[in-house]
Amino acid sequence: MPKPQDDPLLRPEEVAPLLNVARGTLYRWRHHGEGPTSIRVGGGVRYRKSDVDAYIVKQAETTARGDDV
């Protein structure tokens, strides 16, 4: 696991454009236990950059369509 200083915490408004979704979608995913892993820091929701990256990789692996489709 990266050291905290090497793995920045992102706010929902920073993550939403990375995933091309609305900020509200991130909150809905969080409520339903979906999307990238999020944590509470103080009074706000944050996402580790590494968790967002891992979510993108997982989505690419599980939703990729083969050449024969």
PyMOL Python script that loads the backbone (N, CA, C, O; Angstrom):
from pymol import cmd

cmd.read_pdbstr("""\
ATOM      1  N   MET A   1       0.853  -1.184   0.000  1.00  0.00           N
ATOM      2  CA  MET A   1       0.000   0.000   0.000  1.00  0.00           C
ATOM      3  C   MET A   1       0.892   1.238   0.000  1.00  0.00           C
ATOM      4  O   MET A   1       1.872   1.301   0.743  1.00  0.00           O
ATOM      5  N   PRO A   2       0.556   2.218  -0.829  1.00  0.00           N
ATOM      6  CA  PRO A   2       1.373   3.439  -0.863  1.00  0.00           C
ATOM      7  C   PRO A   2       1.313   4.187   0.467  1.00  0.00           C
ATOM      8  O   PRO A   2       0.334   4.089   1.207  1.00  0.00           O
ATOM      9  N   LYS A   3       2.362   4.925   0.752  1.00  0.00           N
ATOM     10  CA  LYS A   3       2.370   5.776   1.941  1.00  0.00           C
ATOM     11  C   LYS A   3       1.338   6.877   1.747  1.00  0.00           C
ATOM     12  O   LYS A   3       1.101   7.299   0.616  1.00  0.00           O
ATOM     13  N   PRO A   4       0.713   7.357   2.837  1.00  0.00           N
ATOM     14  CA  PRO A   4      -0.311   8.394   2.695  1.00  0.00           C
ATOM     15  C   PRO A   4       0.133   9.608   1.885  1.00  0.00           C
ATOM     16  O   PRO A   4      -0.650  10.146   1.103  1.00  0.00           O
ATOM     17  N   GLN A   5       1.363  10.040   2.058  1.00  0.00           N
ATOM     18  CA  GLN A   5       1.818  11.222   1.324  1.00  0.00           C
ATOM     19  C   GLN A   5       1.978  10.943  -0.175  1.00  0.00           C
ATOM     20  O   GLN A   5       2.026  11.874  -0.980  1.00  0.00           O
ATOM     21  N   ASP A   6       2.061   9.650  -0.550  1.00  0.00           N
ATOM     22  CA  ASP A   6       2.188   9.277  -1.954  1.00  0.00           C
ATOM     23  C   ASP A   6       0.846   8.908  -2.579  1.00  0.00           C
ATOM     24  O   ASP A   6       0.778   8.622  -3.775  1.00  0.00           O
ATOM     25  N   ASP A   7      -0.214   8.911  -1.788  1.00  0.00           N
ATOM     26  CA  ASP A   7      -1.537   8.508  -2.244  1.00  0.00           C
ATOM     27  C   ASP A   7      -2.542   9.586  -1.839  1.00  0.00           C
ATOM     28  O   ASP A   7      -3.193   9.476  -0.801  1.00  0.00           O
ATOM     29  N   PRO A   8      -2.663  10.621  -2.657  1.00  0.00           N
ATOM     30  CA  PRO A   8      -3.508  11.749  -2.253  1.00  0.00           C
ATOM     31  C   PRO A   8      -4.967  11.370  -2.067  1.00  0.00           C
ATOM     32  O   PRO A   8      -5.484  10.456  -2.710  1.00  0.00           O
ATOM     33  N   LEU A   9      -5.610  12.098  -1.170  1.00  0.00           N
ATOM     34  CA  LEU A   9      -7.044  11.956  -0.958  1.00  0.00           C
ATOM     35  C   LEU A   9      -7.757  12.952  -1.860  1.00  0.00           C
ATOM     36  O   LEU A   9      -7.431  14.138  -1.878  1.00  0.00           O
ATOM     37  N   LEU A  10      -8.729  12.456  -2.601  1.00  0.00           N
ATOM     38  CA  LEU A  10      -9.467  13.285  -3.543  1.00  0.00           C
ATOM     39  C   LEU A  10     -10.879  13.532  -3.039  1.00  0.00           C
ATOM     40  O   LEU A  10     -11.502  12.656  -2.438  1.00  0.00           O
ATOM     41  N   ARG A  11     -11.366  14.722  -3.290  1.00  0.00           N
ATOM     42  CA  ARG A  11     -12.749  15.073  -2.955  1.00  0.00           C
ATOM     43  C   ARG A  11     -13.670  14.538  -4.053  1.00  0.00           C
ATOM     44  O   ARG A  11     -13.227  14.329  -5.182  1.00  0.00           O
ATOM     45  N   PRO A  12     -14.947  14.314  -3.732  1.00  0.00           N
ATOM     46  CA  PRO A  12     -15.882  13.816  -4.748  1.00  0.00           C
ATOM     47  C   PRO A  12     -15.892  14.664  -6.023  1.00  0.00           C
ATOM     48  O   PRO A  12     -16.010  14.127  -7.125  1.00  0.00           O
ATOM     49  N   GLU A  13     -15.768  15.978  -5.876  1.00  0.00           N
ATOM     50  CA  GLU A  13     -15.784  16.837  -7.073  1.00  0.00           C
ATOM     51  C   GLU A  13     -14.534  16.663  -7.931  1.00  0.00           C
ATOM     52  O   GLU A  13     -14.514  17.084  -9.088  1.00  0.00           O
ATOM     53  N   GLU A  14     -13.493  16.046  -7.375  1.00  0.00           N
ATOM     54  CA  GLU A  14     -12.299  15.731  -8.157  1.00  0.00           C
ATOM     55  C   GLU A  14     -12.409  14.346  -8.805  1.00  0.00           C
ATOM     56  O   GLU A  14     -11.853  14.106  -9.877  1.00  0.00           O
ATOM     57  N   VAL A  15     -13.127  13.446  -8.145  1.00  0.00           N
ATOM     58  CA  VAL A  15     -13.258  12.081  -8.642  1.00  0.00           C
ATOM     59  C   VAL A  15     -14.303  11.987  -9.753  1.00  0.00           C
ATOM     60  O   VAL A  15     -14.109  11.264 -10.730  1.00  0.00           O
ATOM     61  N   ALA A  16     -15.393  12.707  -9.607  1.00  0.00           N
ATOM     62  CA  ALA A  16     -16.487  12.616 -10.582  1.00  0.00           C
ATOM     63  C   ALA A  16     -16.018  12.810 -12.022  1.00  0.00           C
ATOM     64  O   ALA A  16     -16.381  12.002 -12.878  1.00  0.00           O
ATOM     65  N   PRO A  17     -15.227  13.845 -12.334  1.00  0.00           N
ATOM     66  CA  PRO A  17     -14.782  13.991 -13.723  1.00  0.00           C
ATOM     67  C   PRO A  17     -13.839  12.874 -14.185  1.00  0.00           C
ATOM     68  O   PRO A  17     -13.803  12.549 -15.371  1.00  0.00           O
ATOM     69  N   LEU A  18     -13.082  12.289 -13.261  1.00  0.00           N
ATOM     70  CA  LEU A  18     -12.192  11.186 -13.622  1.00  0.00           C
ATOM     71  C   LEU A  18     -12.987   9.975 -14.103  1.00  0.00           C
ATOM     72  O   LEU A  18     -12.536   9.220 -14.965  1.00  0.00           O
ATOM     73  N   LEU A  19     -14.182   9.806 -13.529  1.00  0.00           N
ATOM     74  CA  LEU A  19     -15.031   8.667 -13.876  1.00  0.00           C
ATOM     75  C   LEU A  19     -16.140   9.056 -14.849  1.00  0.00           C
ATOM     76  O   LEU A  19     -16.940   8.218 -15.265  1.00  0.00           O
ATOM     77  N   ASN A  20     -16.177  10.338 -15.203  1.00  0.00           N
ATOM     78  CA  ASN A  20     -17.198  10.851 -16.117  1.00  0.00           C
ATOM     79  C   ASN A  20     -18.604  10.593 -15.591  1.00  0.00           C
ATOM     80  O   ASN A  20     -19.489  10.167 -16.333  1.00  0.00           O
ATOM     81  N   VAL A  21     -18.800  10.856 -14.300  1.00  0.00           N
ATOM     82  CA  VAL A  21     -20.106  10.730 -13.660  1.00  0.00           C
ATOM     83  C   VAL A  21     -20.385  11.992 -12.850  1.00  0.00           C
ATOM     84  O   VAL A  21     -19.474  12.765 -12.553  1.00  0.00           O
ATOM     85  N   ALA A  22     -21.636  12.188 -12.502  1.00  0.00           N
ATOM     86  CA  ALA A  22     -22.011  13.314 -11.649  1.00  0.00           C
ATOM     87  C   ALA A  22     -21.586  13.035 -10.207  1.00  0.00           C
ATOM     88  O   ALA A  22     -21.456  11.882  -9.794  1.00  0.00           O
ATOM     89  N   ARG A  23     -21.377  14.085  -9.472  1.00  0.00           N
ATOM     90  CA  ARG A  23     -21.007  13.938  -8.060  1.00  0.00           C
ATOM     91  C   ARG A  23     -22.089  13.177  -7.303  1.00  0.00           C
ATOM     92  O   ARG A  23     -21.786  12.386  -6.410  1.00  0.00           O
ATOM     93  N   GLY A  24     -23.349  13.415  -7.656  1.00  0.00           N
ATOM     94  CA  GLY A  24     -24.456  12.703  -7.024  1.00  0.00           C
ATOM     95  C   GLY A  24     -24.388  11.198  -7.248  1.00  0.00           C
ATOM     96  O   GLY A  24     -24.804  10.414  -6.395  1.00  0.00           O
ATOM     97  N   THR A  25     -23.864  10.806  -8.394  1.00  0.00           N
ATOM     98  CA  THR A  25     -23.694   9.373  -8.673  1.00  0.00           C
ATOM     99  C   THR A  25     -22.710   8.761  -7.691  1.00  0.00           C
ATOM    100  O   THR A  25     -22.922   7.642  -7.224  1.00  0.00           O
ATOM    101  N   LEU A  26     -21.643   9.471  -7.372  1.00  0.00           N
ATOM    102  CA  LEU A  26     -20.685   8.965  -6.385  1.00  0.00           C
ATOM    103  C   LEU A  26     -21.352   8.766  -5.032  1.00  0.00           C
ATOM    104  O   LEU A  26     -21.111   7.761  -4.364  1.00  0.00           O
ATOM    105  N   TYR A  27     -22.188   9.715  -4.622  1.00  0.00           N
ATOM    106  CA  TYR A  27     -22.879   9.589  -3.338  1.00  0.00           C
ATOM    107  C   TYR A  27     -23.861   8.424  -3.362  1.00  0.00           C
ATOM    108  O   TYR A  27     -23.995   7.710  -2.368  1.00  0.00           O
ATOM    109  N   ARG A  28     -24.550   8.223  -4.485  1.00  0.00           N
ATOM    110  CA  ARG A  28     -25.486   7.102  -4.599  1.00  0.00           C
ATOM    111  C   ARG A  28     -24.717   5.781  -4.545  1.00  0.00           C
ATOM    112  O   ARG A  28     -25.131   4.846  -3.861  1.00  0.00           O
ATOM    113  N   TRP A  29     -23.593   5.708  -5.273  1.00  0.00           N
ATOM    114  CA  TRP A  29     -22.781   4.495  -5.234  1.00  0.00           C
ATOM    115  C   TRP A  29     -22.323   4.209  -3.809  1.00  0.00           C
ATOM    116  O   TRP A  29     -22.375   3.068  -3.350  1.00  0.00           O
ATOM    117  N   ARG A  30     -21.875   5.248  -3.114  1.00  0.00           N
ATOM    118  CA  ARG A  30     -21.411   5.071  -1.736  1.00  0.00           C
ATOM    119  C   ARG A  30     -22.526   4.516  -0.864  1.00  0.00           C
ATOM    120  O   ARG A  30     -22.302   3.613  -0.059  1.00  0.00           O
ATOM    121  N   HIS A  31     -23.718   5.053  -1.024  1.00  0.00           N
ATOM    122  CA  HIS A  31     -24.880   4.615  -0.236  1.00  0.00           C
ATOM    123  C   HIS A  31     -25.194   3.142  -0.500  1.00  0.00           C
ATOM    124  O   HIS A  31     -25.618   2.431   0.411  1.00  0.00           O
ATOM    125  N   HIS A  32     -24.994   2.681  -1.724  1.00  0.00           N
ATOM    126  CA  HIS A  32     -25.313   1.302  -2.114  1.00  0.00           C
ATOM    127  C   HIS A  32     -24.106   0.373  -2.063  1.00  0.00           C
ATOM    128  O   HIS A  32     -24.210  -0.793  -2.444  1.00  0.00           O
ATOM    129  N   GLY A  33     -22.962   0.870  -1.596  1.00  0.00           N
ATOM    130  CA  GLY A  33     -21.767   0.039  -1.493  1.00  0.00           C
ATOM    131  C   GLY A  33     -21.136  -0.272  -2.842  1.00  0.00           C
ATOM    132  O   GLY A  33     -20.518  -1.323  -3.016  1.00  0.00           O
ATOM    133  N   GLU A  34     -21.288   0.632  -3.787  1.00  0.00           N
ATOM    134  CA  GLU A  34     -20.740   0.454  -5.130  1.00  0.00           C
ATOM    135  C   GLU A  34     -19.660   1.502  -5.378  1.00  0.00           C
ATOM    136  O   GLU A  34     -19.374   2.331  -4.514  1.00  0.00           O
ATOM    137  N   GLY A  35     -19.072   1.454  -6.557  1.00  0.00           N
ATOM    138  CA  GLY A  35     -18.076   2.457  -6.933  1.00  0.00           C
ATOM    139  C   GLY A  35     -16.764   2.270  -6.209  1.00  0.00           C
ATOM    140  O   GLY A  35     -16.559   1.276  -5.513  1.00  0.00           O
ATOM    141  N   PRO A  36     -15.867   3.245  -6.378  1.00  0.00           N
ATOM    142  CA  PRO A  36     -14.564   3.139  -5.705  1.00  0.00           C
ATOM    143  C   PRO A  36     -14.716   3.256  -4.189  1.00  0.00           C
ATOM    144  O   PRO A  36     -15.639   3.900  -3.690  1.00  0.00           O
ATOM    145  N   THR A  37     -13.807   2.630  -3.478  1.00  0.00           N
ATOM    146  CA  THR A  37     -13.814   2.692  -2.016  1.00  0.00           C
ATOM    147  C   THR A  37     -13.642   4.133  -1.568  1.00  0.00           C
ATOM    148  O   THR A  37     -12.789   4.861  -2.076  1.00  0.00           O
ATOM    149  N   SER A  38     -14.463   4.530  -0.615  1.00  0.00           N
ATOM    150  CA  SER A  38     -14.378   5.887  -0.080  1.00  0.00           C
ATOM    151  C   SER A  38     -14.205   5.814   1.430  1.00  0.00           C
ATOM    152  O   SER A  38     -14.517   4.806   2.062  1.00  0.00           O
ATOM    153  N   ILE A  39     -13.705   6.900   1.987  1.00  0.00           N
ATOM    154  CA  ILE A  39     -13.509   6.976   3.432  1.00  0.00           C
ATOM    155  C   ILE A  39     -14.015   8.325   3.919  1.00  0.00           C
ATOM    156  O   ILE A  39     -14.140   9.279   3.152  1.00  0.00           O
ATOM    157  N   ARG A  40     -14.298   8.379   5.198  1.00  0.00           N
ATOM    158  CA  ARG A  40     -14.667   9.648   5.825  1.00  0.00           C
ATOM    159  C   ARG A  40     -13.453  10.217   6.509  1.00  0.00           C
ATOM    160  O   ARG A  40     -12.780   9.533   7.279  1.00  0.00           O
ATOM    161  N   VAL A  41     -13.177  11.470   6.227  1.00  0.00           N
ATOM    162  CA  VAL A  41     -12.090  12.190   6.884  1.00  0.00           C
ATOM    163  C   VAL A  41     -12.718  13.462   7.415  1.00  0.00           C
ATOM    164  O   VAL A  41     -13.193  14.307   6.657  1.00  0.00           O
ATOM    165  N   GLY A  42     -12.711  13.583   8.735  1.00  0.00           N
ATOM    166  CA  GLY A  42     -13.397  14.729   9.325  1.00  0.00           C
ATOM    167  C   GLY A  42     -14.876  14.640   8.975  1.00  0.00           C
ATOM    168  O   GLY A  42     -15.515  13.621   9.240  1.00  0.00           O
ATOM    169  N   GLY A  43     -15.412  15.673   8.395  1.00  0.00           N
ATOM    170  CA  GLY A  43     -16.814  15.673   8.021  1.00  0.00           C
ATOM    171  C   GLY A  43     -17.059  15.385   6.558  1.00  0.00           C
ATOM    172  O   GLY A  43     -18.196  15.480   6.096  1.00  0.00           O
ATOM    173  N   GLY A  44     -16.007  15.028   5.807  1.00  0.00           N
ATOM    174  CA  GLY A  44     -16.177  14.852   4.375  1.00  0.00           C
ATOM    175  C   GLY A  44     -15.791  13.478   3.869  1.00  0.00           C
ATOM    176  O   GLY A  44     -15.067  12.729   4.526  1.00  0.00           O
ATOM    177  N   VAL A  45     -16.288  13.170   2.694  1.00  0.00           N
ATOM    178  CA  VAL A  45     -15.965  11.920   2.017  1.00  0.00           C
ATOM    179  C   VAL A  45     -14.733  12.160   1.146  1.00  0.00           C
ATOM    180  O   VAL A  45     -14.633  13.176   0.458  1.00  0.00           O
ATOM    181  N   ARG A  46     -13.802  11.211   1.187  1.00  0.00           N
ATOM    182  CA  ARG A  46     -12.602  11.303   0.373  1.00  0.00           C
ATOM    183  C   ARG A  46     -12.351   9.952  -0.289  1.00  0.00           C
ATOM    184  O   ARG A  46     -12.814   8.910   0.176  1.00  0.00           O
ATOM    185  N   TYR A  47     -11.612  10.005  -1.375  1.00  0.00           N
ATOM    186  CA  TYR A  47     -11.240   8.809  -2.134  1.00  0.00           C
ATOM    187  C   TYR A  47      -9.733   8.796  -2.290  1.00  0.00           C
ATOM    188  O   TYR A  47      -9.138   9.785  -2.720  1.00  0.00           O
ATOM    189  N   ARG A  48      -9.109   7.670  -1.938  1.00  0.00           N
ATOM    190  CA  ARG A  48      -7.676   7.546  -2.207  1.00  0.00           C
ATOM    191  C   ARG A  48      -7.499   7.438  -3.717  1.00  0.00           C
ATOM    192  O   ARG A  48      -8.266   6.750  -4.391  1.00  0.00           O
ATOM    193  N   LYS A  49      -6.493   8.115  -4.241  1.00  0.00           N
ATOM    194  CA  LYS A  49      -6.230   8.064  -5.679  1.00  0.00           C
ATOM    195  C   LYS A  49      -6.013   6.627  -6.130  1.00  0.00           C
ATOM    196  O   LYS A  49      -6.472   6.238  -7.204  1.00  0.00           O
ATOM    197  N   SER A  50      -5.322   5.840  -5.324  1.00  0.00           N
ATOM    198  CA  SER A  50      -5.057   4.442  -5.679  1.00  0.00           C
ATOM    199  C   SER A  50      -6.349   3.624  -5.750  1.00  0.00           C
ATOM    200  O   SER A  50      -6.454   2.714  -6.572  1.00  0.00           O
ATOM    201  N   ASP A  51      -7.335   3.936  -4.899  1.00  0.00           N
ATOM    202  CA  ASP A  51      -8.621   3.227  -4.945  1.00  0.00           C
ATOM    203  C   ASP A  51      -9.406   3.591  -6.199  1.00  0.00           C
ATOM    204  O   ASP A  51     -10.066   2.737  -6.792  1.00  0.00           O
ATOM    205  N   VAL A  52      -9.337   4.848  -6.602  1.00  0.00           N
ATOM    206  CA  VAL A  52     -10.003   5.272  -7.840  1.00  0.00           C
ATOM    207  C   VAL A  52      -9.345   4.586  -9.034  1.00  0.00           C
ATOM    208  O   VAL A  52     -10.035   4.089  -9.924  1.00  0.00           O
ATOM    209  N   ASP A  53      -8.023   4.558  -9.053  1.00  0.00           N
ATOM    210  CA  ASP A  53      -7.303   3.891 -10.141  1.00  0.00           C
ATOM    211  C   ASP A  53      -7.646   2.405 -10.194  1.00  0.00           C
ATOM    212  O   ASP A  53      -7.858   1.855 -11.274  1.00  0.00           O
ATOM    213  N   ALA A  54      -7.703   1.752  -9.029  1.00  0.00           N
ATOM    214  CA  ALA A  54      -8.026   0.326  -8.968  1.00  0.00           C
ATOM    215  C   ALA A  54      -9.450   0.078  -9.462  1.00  0.00           C
ATOM    216  O   ALA A  54      -9.707  -0.918 -10.137  1.00  0.00           O
ATOM    217  N   TYR A  55     -10.365   0.967  -9.133  1.00  0.00           N
ATOM    218  CA  TYR A  55     -11.745   0.839  -9.598  1.00  0.00           C
ATOM    219  C   TYR A  55     -11.801   0.924 -11.122  1.00  0.00           C
ATOM    220  O   TYR A  55     -12.517   0.152 -11.760  1.00  0.00           O
ATOM    221  N   ILE A  56     -11.060   1.845 -11.698  1.00  0.00           N
ATOM    222  CA  ILE A  56     -11.044   1.989 -13.158  1.00  0.00           C
ATOM    223  C   ILE A  56     -10.498   0.722 -13.805  1.00  0.00           C
ATOM    224  O   ILE A  56     -11.050   0.247 -14.797  1.00  0.00           O
ATOM    225  N   VAL A  57      -9.429   0.174 -13.257  1.00  0.00           N
ATOM    226  CA  VAL A  57      -8.839  -1.060 -13.799  1.00  0.00           C
ATOM    227  C   VAL A  57      -9.845  -2.204 -13.689  1.00  0.00           C
ATOM    228  O   VAL A  57     -10.028  -2.968 -14.637  1.00  0.00           O
ATOM    229  N   LYS A  58     -10.495  -2.320 -12.533  1.00  0.00           N
ATOM    230  CA  LYS A  58     -11.478  -3.387 -12.335  1.00  0.00           C
ATOM    231  C   LYS A  58     -12.627  -3.258 -13.333  1.00  0.00           C
ATOM    232  O   LYS A  58     -13.076  -4.260 -13.892  1.00  0.00           O
ATOM    233  N   GLN A  59     -13.095  -2.060 -13.557  1.00  0.00           N
ATOM    234  CA  GLN A  59     -14.174  -1.852 -14.514  1.00  0.00           C
ATOM    235  C   GLN A  59     -13.729  -2.237 -15.919  1.00  0.00           C
ATOM    236  O   GLN A  59     -14.493  -2.840 -16.673  1.00  0.00           O
ATOM    237  N   ALA A  60     -12.512  -1.896 -16.263  1.00  0.00           N
ATOM    238  CA  ALA A  60     -11.992  -2.252 -17.592  1.00  0.00           C
ATOM    239  C   ALA A  60     -11.917  -3.765 -17.755  1.00  0.00           C
ATOM    240  O   ALA A  60     -12.193  -4.290 -18.834  1.00  0.00           O
ATOM    241  N   GLU A  61     -11.546  -4.466 -16.691  1.00  0.00           N
ATOM    242  CA  GLU A  61     -11.435  -5.922 -16.752  1.00  0.00           C
ATOM    243  C   GLU A  61     -12.793  -6.599 -16.810  1.00  0.00           C
ATOM    244  O   GLU A  61     -12.961  -7.589 -17.522  1.00  0.00           O
ATOM    245  N   THR A  62     -13.760  -6.082 -16.074  1.00  0.00           N
ATOM    246  CA  THR A  62     -15.055  -6.754 -15.967  1.00  0.00           C
ATOM    247  C   THR A  62     -16.065  -6.327 -17.014  1.00  0.00           C
ATOM    248  O   THR A  62     -17.071  -7.007 -17.214  1.00  0.00           O
ATOM    249  N   THR A  63     -15.815  -5.218 -17.684  1.00  0.00           N
ATOM    250  CA  THR A  63     -16.791  -4.749 -18.667  1.00  0.00           C
ATOM    251  C   THR A  63     -16.255  -4.744 -20.085  1.00  0.00           C
ATOM    252  O   THR A  63     -16.991  -4.421 -21.017  1.00  0.00           O
ATOM    253  N   ALA A  64     -14.995  -5.094 -20.271  1.00  0.00           N
ATOM    254  CA  ALA A  64     -14.408  -5.094 -21.608  1.00  0.00           C
ATOM    255  C   ALA A  64     -15.090  -6.132 -22.485  1.00  0.00           C
ATOM    256  O   ALA A  64     -15.387  -7.244 -22.049  1.00  0.00           O
ATOM    257  N   ARG A  65     -15.328  -5.749 -23.708  1.00  0.00           N
ATOM    258  CA  ARG A  65     -15.943  -6.665 -24.655  1.00  0.00           C
ATOM    259  C   ARG A  65     -14.855  -7.250 -25.542  1.00  0.00           C
ATOM    260  O   ARG A  65     -13.945  -6.545 -25.980  1.00  0.00           O
ATOM    261  N   GLY A  66     -14.960  -8.522 -25.796  1.00  0.00           N
ATOM    262  CA  GLY A  66     -13.988  -9.196 -26.638  1.00  0.00           C
ATOM    263  C   GLY A  66     -14.169  -8.835 -28.106  1.00  0.00           C
ATOM    264  O   GLY A  66     -15.174  -8.235 -28.487  1.00  0.00           O
ATOM    265  N   ASP A  67     -13.204  -9.200 -28.915  1.00  0.00           N
ATOM    266  CA  ASP A  67     -13.241  -8.922 -30.344  1.00  0.00           C
ATOM    267  C   ASP A  67     -14.368  -9.663 -31.044  1.00  0.00           C
ATOM    268  O   ASP A  67     -14.819  -9.240 -32.109  1.00  0.00           O
ATOM    269  N   ASP A  68     -14.834 -10.777 -30.453  1.00  0.00           N
ATOM    270  CA  ASP A  68     -15.854 -11.577 -31.119  1.00  0.00           C
ATOM    271  C   ASP A  68     -17.270 -11.108 -30.819  1.00  0.00           C
ATOM    272  O   ASP A  68     -18.231 -11.755 -31.233  1.00  0.00           O
ATOM    273  N   VAL A  69     -17.416 -10.003 -30.113  1.00  0.00           N
ATOM    274  CA  VAL A  69     -18.759  -9.504 -29.758  1.00  0.00           C
ATOM    275  C   VAL A  69     -19.226  -8.512 -30.800  1.00  0.00           C
ATOM    276  O   VAL A  69     -20.328  -7.974 -30.691  1.00  0.00           O
TER     277      VAL A  69
END
""", "prot")
cmd.dss("prot")
cmd.show_as("cartoon", "prot")
cmd.util.cbc("prot")
cmd.orient("prot")
